[in-house]
Amino acid sequence: MPTRTGRTEKLDLRITLDAKMTLRAAAAATQRSVSEFVLESALARADEALADRREFVLNAPQWKAFIAALDAPPRPLPRLKRLLNEPGFFDAGPAR
């Protein structure tokens, strides 16, 4: 959880009354202030949104292993193959 020390910036939001009441209820349910709840939630969502855009660094042996894994043929997944060959829910047509 972010600490209270060192907070120097402010973020203002315009929201609907319904949204405000929902945030208040969620904050109370998690025993946090609305500010803490919104900040934690927003930062968690930001981490999710940025997860695949983060940089990662590999040394030479790790890079070779990574490339080898990418170049390796796919391993057989018989249960997945069976699942993909079964008719799906929408393949049955309309119910009568």
C-alpha positions as YAML, in Angstrom:
chain: A
units: angstrom
residues:
- id: 1
  name: MET
  ca: [0.00, 0.00, 0.00]
- id: 2
  name: PRO
  ca: [1.39, 3.45, -0.83]
- id: 3
  name: THR
  ca: [2.57, 5.35, 2.22]
- id: 4
  name: ARG
  ca: [1.23, 8.73, 3.25]
- id: 5
  name: THR
  ca: [4.68, 10.27, 3.48]
- id: 6
  name: GLY
  ca: [6.00, 12.03, 0.44]
- id: 7
  name: ARG
  ca: [2.64, 12.63, -1.22]
- id: 8
  name: THR
  ca: [2.93, 16.02, -2.82]
- id: 9
  name: GLU
  ca: [0.64, 15.74, -5.85]
- id: 10
  name: LYS
  ca: [-3.13, 16.00, -6.03]
- id: 11
  name: LEU
  ca: [-5.52, 14.41, -8.51]
- id: 12
  name: ASP
  ca: [-9.08, 15.74, -8.81]
- id: 13
  name: LEU
  ca: [-11.89, 13.74, -10.41]
- id: 14
  name: ARG
  ca: [-15.39, 14.65, -11.45]
- id: 15
  name: ILE
  ca: [-17.67, 11.67, -10.95]
- id: 16
  name: THR
  ca: [-21.36, 10.93, -10.64]
- id: 17
  name: LEU
  ca: [-23.08, 10.67, -7.28]
- id: 18
  name: ASP
  ca: [-23.63, 6.95, -7.90]
- id: 19
  name: ALA
  ca: [-19.92, 6.42, -8.57]
- id: 20
  name: LYS
  ca: [-19.01, 8.34, -5.42]
- id: 21
  name: MET
  ca: [-21.40, 6.28, -3.30]
- id: 22
  name: THR
  ca: [-20.03, 3.05, -4.78]
- id: 23
  name: LEU
  ca: [-16.46, 4.11, -4.00]
- id: 24
  name: ARG
  ca: [-17.43, 5.08, -0.46]
- id: 25
  name: ALA
  ca: [-19.10, 1.71, 0.10]
- id: 26
  name: ALA
  ca: [-16.14, -0.22, -1.32]
- id: 27
  name: ALA
  ca: [-13.69, 1.80, 0.77]
- id: 28
  name: ALA
  ca: [-15.72, 1.19, 3.92]
- id: 29
  name: ALA
  ca: [-15.94, -2.53, 3.15]
- id: 30
  name: THR
  ca: [-12.16, -2.72, 2.91]
- id: 31
  name: GLN
  ca: [-11.60, -0.43, 5.93]
- id: 32
  name: ARG
  ca: [-9.82, 2.23, 3.90]
- id: 33
  name: SER
  ca: [-10.42, 5.85, 3.17]
- id: 34
  name: VAL
  ca: [-11.89, 6.64, -0.23]
- id: 35
  name: SER
  ca: [-8.57, 8.19, -1.25]
- id: 36
  name: GLU
  ca: [-6.62, 5.09, -0.21]
- id: 37
  name: PHE
  ca: [-9.09, 2.79, -1.95]
- id: 38
  name: VAL
  ca: [-9.07, 4.79, -5.19]
- id: 39
  name: LEU
  ca: [-5.29, 5.15, -5.22]
- id: 40
  name: GLU
  ca: [-4.65, 1.45, -4.55]
- id: 41
  name: SER
  ca: [-7.23, 0.42, -7.16]
- id: 42
  name: ALA
  ca: [-5.93, 2.83, -9.78]
- id: 43
  name: LEU
  ca: [-2.31, 1.79, -9.24]
- id: 44
  name: ALA
  ca: [-3.22, -1.92, -9.43]
- id: 45
  name: ARG
  ca: [-5.06, -1.31, -12.72]
- id: 46
  name: ALA
  ca: [-2.14, 0.77, -14.03]
- id: 47
  name: ASP
  ca: [0.25, -2.11, -13.25]
- id: 48
  name: GLU
  ca: [-2.03, -4.49, -15.19]
- id: 49
  name: ALA
  ca: [-2.23, -2.12, -18.16]
- id: 50
  name: LEU
  ca: [1.54, -1.69, -18.27]
- id: 51
  name: ALA
  ca: [2.57, -5.27, -17.48]
- id: 52
  name: ASP
  ca: [3.26, -6.31, -21.06]
- id: 53
  name: ARG
  ca: [5.02, -3.04, -21.85]
- id: 54
  name: ARG
  ca: [7.64, -3.32, -19.14]
- id: 55
  name: GLU
  ca: [11.25, -3.85, -20.05]
- id: 56
  name: PHE
  ca: [13.11, -6.98, -19.08]
- id: 57
  name: VAL
  ca: [16.82, -7.57, -19.42]
- id: 58
  name: LEU
  ca: [18.58, -10.86, -20.08]
- id: 59
  name: ASN
  ca: [22.27, -11.66, -20.07]
- id: 60
  name: ALA
  ca: [23.74, -13.61, -23.03]
- id: 61
  name: PRO
  ca: [23.07, -17.16, -21.70]
- id: 62
  name: GLN
  ca: [19.52, -16.20, -20.65]
- id: 63
  name: TRP
  ca: [18.89, -14.64, -24.08]
- id: 64
  name: LYS
  ca: [20.06, -17.83, -25.82]
- id: 65
  name: ALA
  ca: [17.77, -19.94, -23.62]
- id: 66
  name: PHE
  ca: [14.88, -17.57, -24.29]
- id: 67
  name: ILE
  ca: [15.38, -17.74, -28.07]
- id: 68
  name: ALA
  ca: [15.74, -21.52, -27.91]
- id: 69
  name: ALA
  ca: [12.43, -21.76, -26.05]
- id: 70
  name: LEU
  ca: [10.75, -19.55, -28.66]
- id: 71
  name: ASP
  ca: [12.19, -21.58, -31.53]
- id: 72
  name: ALA
  ca: [11.35, -24.97, -30.02]
- id: 73
  name: PRO
  ca: [8.44, -26.84, -31.57]
- id: 74
  name: PRO
  ca: [5.23, -26.69, -29.57]
- id: 75
  name: ARG
  ca: [4.67, -29.56, -27.20]
- id: 76
  name: PRO
  ca: [1.61, -31.72, -27.82]
- id: 77
  name: LEU
  ca: [-1.44, -30.82, -25.75]
- id: 78
  name: PRO
  ca: [-3.93, -33.65, -26.39]
- id: 79
  name: ARG
  ca: [-6.62, -32.36, -24.01]
- id: 80
  name: LEU
  ca: [-6.54, -28.92, -25.65]
- id: 81
  name: LYS
  ca: [-6.71, -30.51, -29.10]
- id: 82
  name: ARG
  ca: [-9.70, -32.61, -28.01]
- id: 83
  name: LEU
  ca: [-11.42, -29.55, -26.54]
- id: 84
  name: LEU
  ca: [-10.93, -27.52, -29.71]
- id: 85
  name: ASN
  ca: [-12.35, -30.35, -31.83]
- id: 86
  name: GLU
  ca: [-15.52, -30.72, -29.74]
- id: 87
  name: PRO
  ca: [-18.61, -28.79, -30.79]
- id: 88
  name: GLY
  ca: [-19.02, -25.57, -28.85]
- id: 89
  name: PHE
  ca: [-22.06, -24.20, -27.09]
- id: 90
  name: PHE
  ca: [-23.07, -22.06, -30.07]
- id: 91
  name: ASP
  ca: [-22.43, -24.86, -32.59]
- id: 92
  name: ALA
  ca: [-25.57, -26.74, -31.47]
- id: 93
  name: GLY
  ca: [-27.97, -24.24, -33.08]
- id: 94
  name: PRO
  ca: [-31.05, -22.67, -31.51]
- id: 95
  name: ALA
  ca: [-32.94, -24.55, -28.80]
- id: 96
  name: ARG
  ca: [-36.38, -25.83, -29.75]
...
